[in-house]
Amino acid sequence: MKKLAKLSIDKSDLNSVPFINNTLAKGDDYPDFDTSLHDLRKSPFQALIKYERKQFSFMFFIHITDVITSLLSAFAAIQLLRSFEKTSTNFKLIDLFYHESTPNQILIFTVCLAVIIFILKILAASLHAQKIETEMLLAWRIPFKLMQSLYLQLLKISKKDRTQYQTGDITNLAQNDAKFLGNFLAHALVDIPVLLASCALVMILMIAMLGKIAWIGFFIIALQIPLSLFFSWIGNILHTEMMKRGDKRLQLITEWIQGMRLVRYFGWGKYFKNEIHEATLSEFLQDLKITFKYCFAFALTLNWWMVVSSGIFAGIVFYNGDRSASTLFAAIWLSSILGQQITPLPWFVNAWSQAIVASRRLKLFYVARIQEEEFLEEKNNNYNPEEKEIIDKIIHNKLNSEISISFSLNNISLRFSKSEPYVLNNISVEIPAKKTLAIIGPVASGKSLLIQIMMGDITPTHGDVHFKLYFNDKNYKINSLSGNVHTSLGLALLRAIQSYVPQEAFIISSSIRENIPLKYKYQNEYYDSDNAIMNSIYAASFHTDLNEFSHGMDTEIGERGVNLSGGQKQRISLSRSSFANSSLIFLDDPLSAVDVKTEKTLAHNIFRGDWGKGKTIIWSTHRLEYLKYTDNILFLDGGSITEFGSFETLKANNKSRLNQFISGLNEHDRKN
């Protein structure tokens, strides 16, 4: 028995971190994706605040309590000094306890105040530690939840809207934008209102301690507001441009990695090197501008409390105010507390700029239509309870019966925008169950598009694709179900019974064993045996290649199958279809990358072996030699059906479009 996830993380490694385990056990208030998408489309920023409101409320309470505790300790320290002042006219706390205090009473009182100050400082440190703990949780959870929703949106996004985003754009959204938004919400969102509240509390205490002179400090602090707004405006502009430059760099790097072999073969390395270098340098220069802005703002804010205290001292001298040690100490300490609160202000402004830009970019991705939203109208049938039960069993692979499927295409037309011509025109055809249909035609005639429409991956501009499922479960009275492919239920049913082999094979960075079932690595995921995988390998004629690998099915085939040839990757993709044993098989020119001998074996296994026996097969191909294995042939040219019929019928007609096409290909081969 072979176990998946041999490289996965063992959760027992986290047993030493009870906070993580307790947090995971508690769960969170995030809704499911379909519910949250509505909020994310309005504003990811506001949606996350809504979902984490309990944590933010808790952090605000802790932080404001921390500030109040610090102010109480400052007040106690000031009163400690005033206890030793004999001629001071300021309020003295000791006078509430002793009318005329003796030296011993002063000593006892000040010792008590010192103990209180010590306890308050410990309490403040403890509260601050709890706040940091919660910040760490949010700094991890918010980007994680955003990346999770990005992943689900990418799974559901319509094909038309997906083309608007490069791989680098989506990578940047997941890696950078999600992180920027998470950092601001975790570290700054609560701190900003606390900053305003703490400034107000400090000013109240300063007025109580220093009198009207404290307003000088308030005026100097108020000068920070227009400066912060200015830096926020500059930061927004700089970060928007930074994101664009980052997208371009990631896009170039992705193209370089994906096309590494061709880059090396055609000698494009120097070109890509220069392009990536220029993009990186451009991003670096933009980062320097942001850093300069941040450093200037931070240096200004870091020393602002000194400006505040200097202004207060100048006011004391100018207005001949109280110059006692406790008053001067109050001015210094309270100004330093104020400085501690406003010191992170430039970072807040910087993080705010990043978060707003990130939220705006994320919103644009979330508002992209999901596939179901392309449906012109809801076309689901009104199924009765028995039919709904059968549908549920089919979707969850629990129906005790073989399933077959037929299709009826009615006037299918497709164009990608109103300004573009139709790429498919009035396609109408009946495809019986358990039969093989070959779709042939010149390049760019619409073969792959027609397959993707039948799969439900693309919604046609006009027309309908209906399906009918056949089964024979003795527990039910009915033996068939009908529906429309381009509905939520239709898609779910098709995806439960279909397999798809695209022109370009998709390979994950894992072993051959894990690539064929294509199940992600979960702990405690088992297969009963390797027999099913090996059978699919033999069916796809990959067994001879497998024998050449020293580790057999455990061979790691690298990112995007870098260690495999094009034909080997295609046969891994074909093995998946055989392993799935689906009732419906879509083949989009899957034999284009294999040699003639292997092609012959594969064609026989698919169309004459157990692989395709009793299955509905839709096959787009340029390989005309094996059309004799099919039940019907659909000839597409210019997006329209020019011919439809069996191989024997079309072949017998010398004037058929099929014979003309074959003659044209033969003539082309002779000239070359």
VENPEHU-V666726 format. One record per residue. N is the residue number from 1. RES is the residue in one letter. PHI is phi as a letter, one per 30 degrees, with the letter a starting at -180 (999 if undefined). PSI is psi as a letter, one per 40 degrees, with the letter a starting at -180 (* if undefined). BURIAL is # if it has 24 or more other C-alpha atoms within 12 Angstrom, else .. Layout:
N:RES:PHI:PSI:BURIAL + N:RES:PHI:PSI:BURIAL
This chain:
1:M:999:h:. + 2:K:c:h:. + 3:K:c:h:. + 4:L:d:i:# + 5:A:i:f:. + 6:K:d:d:. + 7:L:c:e:. + 8:S:d:i:. + 9:I:d:h:. + 10:D:d:h:. + 11:K:d:e:. + 12:S:d:e:. + 13:D:d:e:. + 14:L:c:e:. + 15:N:d:d:. + 16:S:d:e:. + 17:V:c:g:. + 18:P:d:d:. + 19:F:e:d:. + 20:I:d:d:. + 21:N:d:d:. + 22:N:d:d:. + 23:T:d:d:. + 24:L:d:d:. + 25:A:d:d:. + 26:K:d:d:. + 27:G:i:a:. + 28:D:b:i:. + 29:D:c:e:. + 30:Y:d:h:# + 31:P:d:i:. + 32:D:d:i:. + 33:F:d:d:# + 34:D:d:d:. + 35:T:d:d:. + 36:S:d:d:# + 37:L:e:d:# + 38:H:d:d:. + 39:D:d:d:# + 40:L:d:d:# + 41:R:d:d:# + 42:K:d:d:. + 43:S:a:h:# + 44:P:e:d:# + 45:F:e:d:# + 46:Q:d:d:# + 47:A:d:d:# + 48:L:d:d:# + 49:I:d:d:# + 50:K:d:d:. + 51:Y:d:d:# + 52:E:c:f:# + 53:R:d:d:. + 54:K:d:d:. + 55:Q:d:d:# + 56:F:d:d:# + 57:S:d:d:. + 58:F:d:d:. + 59:M:d:d:# + 60:F:d:d:# + 61:F:d:d:. + 62:I:d:d:# + 63:H:d:d:# + 64:I:d:d:# + 65:T:d:d:# + 66:D:d:d:# + 67:V:d:d:# + 68:I:d:d:# + 69:T:d:d:# + 70:S:d:d:# + 71:L:d:d:# + 72:L:d:d:# + 73:S:d:d:# + 74:A:d:d:# + 75:F:d:d:# + 76:A:d:d:# + 77:A:d:d:# + 78:I:d:d:# + 79:Q:d:d:# + 80:L:d:d:# + 81:L:d:d:# + 82:R:d:d:# + 83:S:d:d:# + 84:F:c:e:# + 85:E:d:h:# + 86:K:d:d:. + 87:T:c:e:. + 88:S:d:h:. + 89:T:c:e:. + 90:N:d:i:# + 91:F:d:h:. + 92:K:b:h:# + 93:L:d:d:# + 94:I:d:d:# + 95:D:d:e:# + 96:L:d:e:. + 97:F:c:d:. + 98:Y:b:h:. + 99:H:d:d:. + 100:E:b:g:. + 101:S:d:i:. + 102:T:c:i:. + 103:P:e:d:. + 104:N:d:d:. + 105:Q:d:d:. + 106:I:d:d:# + 107:L:d:d:. + 108:I:d:d:. + 109:F:d:d:# + 110:T:d:d:# + 111:V:d:d:. + 112:C:d:d:. + 113:L:d:d:# + 114:A:d:d:. + 115:V:d:d:. + 116:I:d:d:# + 117:I:d:d:# + 118:F:d:d:. + 119:I:d:d:. + 120:L:d:d:# + 121:K:d:d:# + 122:I:d:d:. + 123:L:d:d:# + 124:A:d:d:# + 125:A:d:d:. + 126:S:d:d:. + 127:L:d:d:# + 128:H:d:d:# + 129:A:d:d:. + 130:Q:d:d:# + 131:K:d:d:# + 132:I:d:d:# + 133:E:d:d:. + 134:T:d:d:# + 135:E:e:d:# + 136:M:d:d:# + 137:L:d:d:# + 138:L:d:d:# + 139:A:d:d:# + 140:W:d:d:# + 141:R:d:d:# + 142:I:d:d:# + 143:P:d:d:# + 144:F:d:d:# + 145:K:d:d:# + 146:L:d:d:# + 147:M:d:d:# + 148:Q:d:d:. + 149:S:d:d:# + 150:L:d:d:# + 151:Y:d:d:. + 152:L:d:d:. + 153:Q:d:d:# + 154:L:d:d:# + 155:L:d:d:. + 156:K:c:e:# + 157:I:d:i:# + 158:S:d:i:# + 159:K:d:d:# + 160:K:d:d:# + 161:D:d:d:# + 162:R:d:d:# + 163:T:d:e:. + 164:Q:d:e:. + 165:Y:c:h:# + 166:Q:d:i:. + 167:T:e:d:# + 168:G:d:d:# + 169:D:d:d:# + 170:I:d:d:# + 171:T:d:d:# + 172:N:d:d:# + 173:L:d:d:# + 174:A:d:d:# + 175:Q:d:d:# + 176:N:c:d:# + 177:D:d:d:# + 178:A:d:d:# + 179:K:d:d:# + 180:F:d:d:# + 181:L:d:d:# + 182:G:d:d:# + 183:N:d:d:# + 184:F:d:d:# + 185:L:d:d:# + 186:A:d:d:# + 187:H:c:e:# + 188:A:b:d:# + 189:L:e:d:# + 190:V:d:d:# + 191:D:d:d:# + 192:I:d:d:# + 193:P:d:d:. + 194:V:d:d:# + 195:L:e:d:# + 196:L:d:d:. + 197:A:d:d:# + 198:S:d:d:# + 199:C:d:d:# + 200:A:d:d:# + 201:L:d:d:# + 202:V:d:d:# + 203:M:d:d:# + 204:I:d:d:# + 205:L:d:d:# + 206:M:d:d:# + 207:I:d:d:. + 208:A:d:d:. + 209:M:d:d:# + 210:L:c:e:# + 211:G:i:a:# + 212:K:d:d:. + 213:I:d:d:# + 214:A:d:d:# + 215:W:d:d:# + 216:I:d:d:# + 217:G:d:d:# + 218:F:d:d:# + 219:F:d:d:. + 220:I:d:d:# + 221:I:d:d:# + 222:A:d:d:. + 223:L:d:e:. + 224:Q:d:d:# + 225:I:d:d:. + 226:P:d:d:. + 227:L:d:d:# + 228:S:d:d:# + 229:L:d:d:. + 230:F:d:d:. + 231:F:d:d:# + 232:S:d:d:# + 233:W:d:d:. + 234:I:d:d:# + 235:G:d:d:# + 236:N:d:d:# + 237:I:d:d:. + 238:L:d:d:# + 239:H:d:d:# + 240:T:d:d:# + 241:E:d:d:# + 242:M:d:d:# + 243:M:d:d:# + 244:K:d:d:# + 245:R:d:d:# + 246:G:d:d:# + 247:D:e:d:# + 248:K:d:d:# + 249:R:d:d:# + 250:L:d:d:# + 251:Q:d:d:# + 252:L:d:d:# + 253:I:d:d:# + 254:T:d:d:. + 255:E:d:d:# + 256:W:d:d:# + 257:I:d:d:. + 258:Q:d:d:. + 259:G:c:f:. + 260:M:e:d:. + 261:R:d:d:. + 262:L:d:d:. + 263:V:e:d:. + 264:R:d:d:. + 265:Y:d:d:. + 266:F:d:e:. + 267:G:i:f:. + 268:W:c:e:. + 269:G:e:d:. + 270:K:d:d:. + 271:Y:d:d:. + 272:F:d:d:# + 273:K:d:d:. + 274:N:d:d:. + 275:E:d:d:. + 276:I:d:d:# + 277:H:d:d:. + 278:E:d:d:. + 279:A:d:d:# + 280:T:d:d:# + 281:L:d:d:. + 282:S:d:d:. + 283:E:d:d:# + 284:F:d:d:. + 285:L:d:d:. + 286:Q:d:d:# + 287:D:d:d:# + 288:L:d:d:. + 289:K:d:d:. + 290:I:d:d:# + 291:T:d:d:# + 292:F:d:d:. + 293:K:d:d:# + 294:Y:d:d:# + 295:C:d:d:. + 296:F:d:d:. + 297:A:d:d:# + 298:F:d:d:# + 299:A:d:d:. + 300:L:d:d:# + 301:T:d:d:# + 302:L:e:d:# + 303:N:c:e:# + 304:W:d:d:# + 305:W:d:d:# + 306:M:d:d:# + 307:V:d:d:# + 308:V:d:d:# + 309:S:d:d:# + 310:S:d:d:# + 311:G:d:d:# + 312:I:d:d:# + 313:F:d:d:# + 314:A:d:d:. + 315:G:d:d:# + 316:I:d:d:# + 317:V:d:d:. + 318:F:d:d:. + 319:Y:c:e:. + 320:N:h:f:. + 321:G:d:a:. + 322:D:d:h:# + 323:R:c:f:# + 324:S:d:i:# + 325:A:e:d:# + 326:S:d:d:# + 327:T:d:d:# + 328:L:d:d:# + 329:F:d:d:# + 330:A:d:d:# + 331:A:d:d:# + 332:I:d:d:# + 333:W:d:d:# + 334:L:d:d:# + 335:S:d:d:# + 336:S:d:d:# + 337:I:d:d:# + 338:L:d:d:# + 339:G:d:d:# + 340:Q:d:d:# + 341:Q:d:d:# + 342:I:c:e:# + 343:T:e:d:# + 344:P:d:e:# + 345:L:e:d:# + 346:P:d:d:# + 347:W:d:d:# + 348:F:e:d:# + 349:V:d:d:# + 350:N:d:d:# + 351:A:d:d:# + 352:W:d:d:# + 353:S:d:d:# + 354:Q:d:d:# + 355:A:d:d:# + 356:I:d:d:# + 357:V:d:d:# + 358:A:d:d:# + 359:S:d:d:# + 360:R:d:d:# + 361:R:d:d:# + 362:L:d:d:# + 363:K:d:d:# + 364:L:e:d:# + 365:F:d:d:# + 366:Y:d:d:# + 367:V:d:e:# + 368:A:e:i:# + 369:R:d:h:# + 370:I:d:i:# + 371:Q:e:d:# + 372:E:d:d:# + 373:E:d:e:. + 374:E:d:e:# + 375:F:d:h:# + 376:L:d:d:. + 377:E:a:i:. + 378:E:d:h:. + 379:K:c:e:. + 380:N:d:h:# + 381:N:d:i:. + 382:N:d:g:. + 383:Y:d:i:. + 384:N:d:i:. + 385:P:e:d:. + 386:E:d:d:. + 387:E:d:d:# + 388:K:d:d:. + 389:E:d:d:. + 390:I:d:d:# + 391:I:e:d:# + 392:D:d:d:. + 393:K:d:d:. + 394:I:d:d:# + 395:I:d:d:. + 396:H:c:e:. + 397:N:h:f:. + 398:K:b:e:. + 399:L:d:h:# + 400:N:d:g:. + 401:S:a:i:. + 402:E:d:i:# + 403:I:b:h:# + 404:S:b:i:# + 405:I:b:i:# + 406:S:b:i:# + 407:F:b:i:# + 408:S:b:h:# + 409:L:c:h:# + 410:N:c:h:. + 411:N:h:f:. + 412:I:d:h:# + 413:S:b:i:# + 414:L:b:h:# + 415:R:b:i:# + 416:F:c:e:. + 417:S:a:i:. + 418:K:d:d:. + 419:S:d:e:. + 420:E:c:i:. + 421:P:d:i:. + 422:Y:d:h:# + 423:V:c:e:# + 424:L:b:h:# + 425:N:b:h:# + 426:N:h:f:# + 427:I:d:h:# + 428:S:b:h:# + 429:V:a:i:# + 430:E:c:h:# + 431:I:c:h:# + 432:P:d:i:# + 433:A:d:i:# + 434:K:i:f:# + 435:K:b:i:# + 436:T:c:h:# + 437:L:c:h:# + 438:A:c:h:# + 439:I:c:h:# + 440:I:b:i:# + 441:G:l:i:# + 442:P:d:i:# + 443:V:d:i:. + 444:A:i:f:. + 445:S:d:e:# + 446:G:j:e:# + 447:K:d:d:# + 448:S:d:d:# + 449:L:d:d:# + 450:L:d:d:# + 451:I:d:d:# + 452:Q:d:d:# + 453:I:d:d:# + 454:M:d:d:# + 455:M:d:e:# + 456:G:i:e:# + 457:D:d:d:# + 458:I:b:h:# + 459:T:c:h:# + 460:P:d:i:# + 461:T:d:d:# + 462:H:b:i:# + 463:G:j:i:# + 464:D:b:i:# + 465:V:c:h:# + 466:H:c:i:# + 467:F:b:i:# + 468:K:b:h:# + 469:L:c:h:# + 470:Y:c:h:# + 471:F:a:i:# + 472:N:b:g:. + 473:D:c:h:. + 474:K:d:e:. + 475:N:d:e:. + 476:Y:b:i:. + 477:K:d:d:. + 478:I:d:i:. + 479:N:b:e:# + 480:S:a:i:# + 481:L:b:i:# + 482:S:b:i:# + 483:G:a:i:# + 484:N:c:h:# + 485:V:e:d:# + 486:H:c:f:# + 487:T:b:i:# + 488:S:e:d:# + 489:L:d:d:# + 490:G:d:d:# + 491:L:d:d:# + 492:A:d:d:# + 493:L:d:d:# + 494:L:d:d:# + 495:R:d:e:# + 496:A:d:d:# + 497:I:b:e:# + 498:Q:c:i:# + 499:S:b:i:# + 500:Y:b:h:# + 501:V:c:h:# + 502:P:d:i:# + 503:Q:d:d:# + 504:E:c:h:# + 505:A:d:i:# + 506:F:c:h:# + 507:I:b:h:# + 508:I:c:i:# + 509:S:d:g:. + 510:S:a:a:# + 511:S:d:i:# + 512:I:d:d:# + 513:R:e:d:# + 514:E:d:d:# + 515:N:d:d:# + 516:I:d:d:# + 517:P:d:d:# + 518:L:h:f:# + 519:K:c:h:. + 520:Y:d:i:. + 521:K:d:h:# + 522:Y:c:i:. + 523:Q:d:i:. + 524:N:i:f:. + 525:E:c:h:. + 526:Y:b:i:. + 527:Y:c:i:. + 528:D:d:d:. + 529:S:a:i:. + 530:D:d:e:# + 531:N:e:d:. + 532:A:d:d:. + 533:I:d:d:# + 534:M:d:d:# + 535:N:d:d:# + 536:S:d:d:# + 537:I:d:d:# + 538:Y:d:d:# + 539:A:d:d:# + 540:A:c:e:# + 541:S:h:f:# + 542:F:c:e:# + 543:H:d:d:# + 544:T:d:d:. + 545:D:d:d:# + 546:L:d:d:# + 547:N:d:d:. + 548:E:d:e:. + 549:F:d:h:. + 550:S:d:d:. + 551:H:c:e:. + 552:G:h:b:. + 553:M:d:e:# + 554:D:d:e:. + 555:T:d:h:. + 556:E:d:h:# + 557:I:c:e:# + 558:G:i:i:. + 559:E:d:h:. + 560:R:h:f:# + 561:G:i:f:# + 562:V:d:d:. + 563:N:c:e:. + 564:L:c:i:# + 565:S:d:i:. + 566:G:d:d:# + 567:G:d:d:# + 568:Q:d:d:# + 569:K:d:d:# + 570:Q:d:d:# + 571:R:d:d:# + 572:I:d:d:# + 573:S:d:d:# + 574:L:d:d:# + 575:S:d:d:# + 576:R:d:d:# + 577:S:d:d:# + 578:S:d:d:# + 579:F:d:d:# + 580:A:d:d:# + 581:N:h:f:# + 582:S:d:i:# + 583:S:d:d:# + 584:L:b:h:# + 585:I:b:h:# + 586:F:c:h:# + 587:L:b:h:# + 588:D:c:g:# + 589:D:h:f:# + 590:P:d:e:# + 591:L:c:e:# + 592:S:d:d:# + 593:A:c:e:# + 594:V:c:i:# + 595:D:d:i:. + 596:V:d:d:. + 597:K:d:d:. + 598:T:d:d:# + 599:E:e:d:# + 600:K:d:d:. + 601:T:d:d:. + 602:L:d:d:# + 603:A:e:d:# + 604:H:d:d:# + 605:N:d:d:# + 606:I:d:d:# + 607:F:c:e:# + 608:R:b:e:. + 609:G:c:a:. + 610:D:d:d:. + 611:W:e:d:# + 612:G:c:e:# + 613:K:d:h:# + 614:G:i:e:# + 615:K:c:i:# + 616:T:d:h:# + 617:I:b:h:# + 618:I:c:h:# + 619:W:b:h:# + 620:S:c:h:# + 621:T:a:i:# + 622:H:c:e:# + 623:R:d:h:# + 624:L:d:e:# + 625:E:d:d:. + 626:Y:c:e:# + 627:L:d:d:# + 628:K:d:e:# + 629:Y:d:e:# + 630:T:c:i:# + 631:D:d:d:# + 632:N:b:i:# + 633:I:b:h:# + 634:L:c:h:# + 635:F:c:h:# + 636:L:c:h:# + 637:D:b:h:# + 638:G:i:f:. + 639:G:i:e:# + 640:S:b:i:# + 641:I:d:h:# + 642:T:c:e:# + 643:E:a:i:# + 644:F:a:h:# + 645:G:l:a:# + 646:S:d:i:# + 647:F:d:d:# + 648:E:d:d:. + 649:T:d:d:. + 650:L:d:d:# + 651:K:d:d:# + 652:A:d:d:. + 653:N:c:h:. + 654:N:d:d:. + 655:K:c:e:. + 656:S:d:i:. + 657:R:d:d:# + 658:L:d:d:# + 659:N:d:d:. + 660:Q:d:d:. + 661:F:d:d:# + 662:I:d:d:# + 663:S:d:d:. + 664:G:d:d:. + 665:L:d:d:. + 666:N:d:d:. + 667:E:d:d:. + 668:H:d:d:. + 669:D:d:d:. + 670:R:d:d:. + 671:K:d:d:. + 672:N:c:*:.
